[in-house]
Amino acid sequence: MPALLRLAALPPPPAAPSARRRTKPLHAILFFSVNSFNKGMEQSGDPLFIDPYAAVLLSHDVAHHDMGYLDSHGMPWQDHYRLTTRYIDDKLQNLINNSEDIRQIVLLTDGMDTRPYRLNWPRLSVIYDVSPGKVITAATKQLRGTGAKVSRNCVLLHTSLESHDLQAGLSKNGFNGNRLSLWVLQGLPLTTTTSLENLLLVISNLAMKGSIFIGDLPHFPDCTAPMDMGLEQENLEKLFFNQGFRVSFVQYDNVAKDIGLDLATPWEQCGRMLFVAEQLRFSDGQMESFQIQFERIEEDADEEGFEEL
């Protein structure tokens, strides 16, 4: 299986930059954009979403704990990042609330996703967080120090991005390929189409047929020119399909229109794409179960034939 280091394809952290030049991590952008948006919405409607834990992650200890790798990655435009969060929140909650079979949720994150604590999860949900180990360790310590907890009768498990084998790590944590799952991508570092392809391969091996993968994708410089979004979508559709997924893309402008928000930056200039994909293949777990069942049928047939003789 592809190693996580290949999947992430991250350069070594640069020399410690000054605080003045440091790029804000995703949770910082999230916090400030939510607050600025809320001020503008006080008289016109509700905020896009409420994150009671974002301020906690802005503490000095967490915001500057091993975050050098984020410096080399361009952060999403603020409007689009908060729209992504709102869209994923709504889509995720709708899927799990309308299906009694989806109780495995895999969050592919930067280590500071507060969804495990701020969303209401159905009973017996298992939330798997895949993210950089050092980041989530610091973030989790800070969050639980404030009393943050997952929903009752639910479990949160972490698989480190630095793990040699993501598929083995999730399986070791109890992920079941014979049950439906929902995969969410927001924040996990993906820098090339190869890193995305490796990720899709892992998910395709693990996710039961009919499982759903949602999230947002960055622009991949090795895919097409920045402004040729149509061609990039075509290339990505082929990449998803080759790994067993049927994917559709959602325009930010349409999401913004649905909630009455005017985007300051056109979605084409943002260079990011929202997507929803469905797993069309059987998982490794399903194939193994089919093989075991087939062997049992053959054994039963052999025994019946022996008795007749």
C-alpha positions, 0 to 999 in steps of 0.5 A: 500500500502507498505510504503516508509520506508519499501521500502527503508529499510534504517538504521538510519544515523551513527554518522557523520564520518570524511570527510576523511572516508566519502564515495563519493555520487553517483554524485561525482563518476559520475563526477570524472569518467566522467572526467577521462574517457574524458581525455582518450577519447580525441583522441580516440572518444567522452565521454560516456555522458556530464553532465554540472551539475555534478560539481555543485553537488560537492559543499560542501553544497550539497555533505555533506547535509544529505548524511549520509545514503549513507555511509552505501551503497557500491557505484557502480564500476566507470566503471559500473556506467558511463556505466549504466548512458550512457545505461539508457540515450540512452534507455530512449531517444530512447523510448520517441523519438519513442513513442508519448504516453510516456510522463510520466517519473518516475525517481527513484533516490538518489536525485541528478539525473541531467537528468531532466535538461540535457536531451531534453524532448519532449513537454508536458512531466511530469517528476516525481522524487522519491528521499530523500526529504532533498537531492533533496531540497538541490540539486535543490536549487543548480542546479536552482541557476546556471540556470538549467531548464527542457525543455520548456513546461515540468514539473518536480514534486517531490515525497519524498522517506519519503512519507508514501505511494508512490502510493498515493503521485504520484497520488496526483501529477497527475500521470495517470494510464490510460496513458503509463509511463516510469520508470527509476531506478538508485540511489534509495536505495534498500537493500533487495529483499523485498524492490524491491518487494514493489517497483514493487508492487507500479509500477504495480498498477500505470503503464498502461499495456505496460509501461516500467521499466528500470534501474540497480539493486544491488546485494541483499545479501538475494537473492543468493551468490555474484558470482552466478549471473545466479541463482540471475537472475532466482530469480529476473525474478520470482520476476518481473513476480509475480508482472506483469512484463516481464524482461530481463537483459543486460550484462555490457560487451555487453554494453561496447563492443557496445561503444568500452570500455574495463571494468577494472572489469568484470561485474560478480564482479560488482554484478549489473545488467541492466534490461528492463521490460514491464508491463503486467497487467492493472493498478489500473487506467485502472481497475477503468476505465473499471469498470466505463464503464461497469457500464455505459453500464449496466445503459444504458441497464436498461434504454432501457429495461424500455422504451420498457416496 
